[in-house]
Amino acid sequence: MKATFTALNAGMVAFTASGVRGLRRTVACMADEDTIARIDALIAEERELRSHATGNGLDDAGKRRLRELEQQLDQCWDLLRQRRARAEFGDDPDEAQPRPISEVESYQQ
C-alpha cells in the first residue's frame, strides 16, 4: 500500500492510504518503514530545492516550501524516535503520535 502524507493546518501530518482523497485524521499506526520512506521523500525534495537555490536563491514560494520541508522532517524524525523508544521499553509503537510542529521545532539539537 502506498502512503500519502498531507500537512495539516495544526502542523500535523495526515496519513492516508493511496486512492483515498481529502484530509483524514492523523493515523498513528504508521510503520517505521513508512516513516523512513516519508523522510527519504522529504529529503529528496529538500535537496532538489536547495540545488535550485544555488546562485539566484529561492523565490518566496520556494523559501516557504523549504521551511515546510524542514518542519515536516523534524516532525517525522520525532515520530520515528518515539516509535523506537516505545518499542525499546515494551510499549506499543503504534501508539506514538506525531507532535505539532510548534513542539518539535523547540527541541534542542
Number of C-alpha atoms within 10 A of each C-alpha: 7 8 16 16 16 16 15 14 8 10 18 21 26 19 20 20 12 11 10 10 9 8 14 15 11 17 15 17 15 20 13 16 10 17 18 14 13 19 20 13 14 19 15 12 15 18 13 12 18 15 12 12 14 9 7 7 13 17 10 9 9 15 15 12 16 20 13 17 20 16 19 24 22 19 24 23 18 19 22 24 15 19 24 17 15 16 13 11 9 9 13 14 23 16 14 21 19 21 19 17 20 13 11 19 15 8 9 5 4
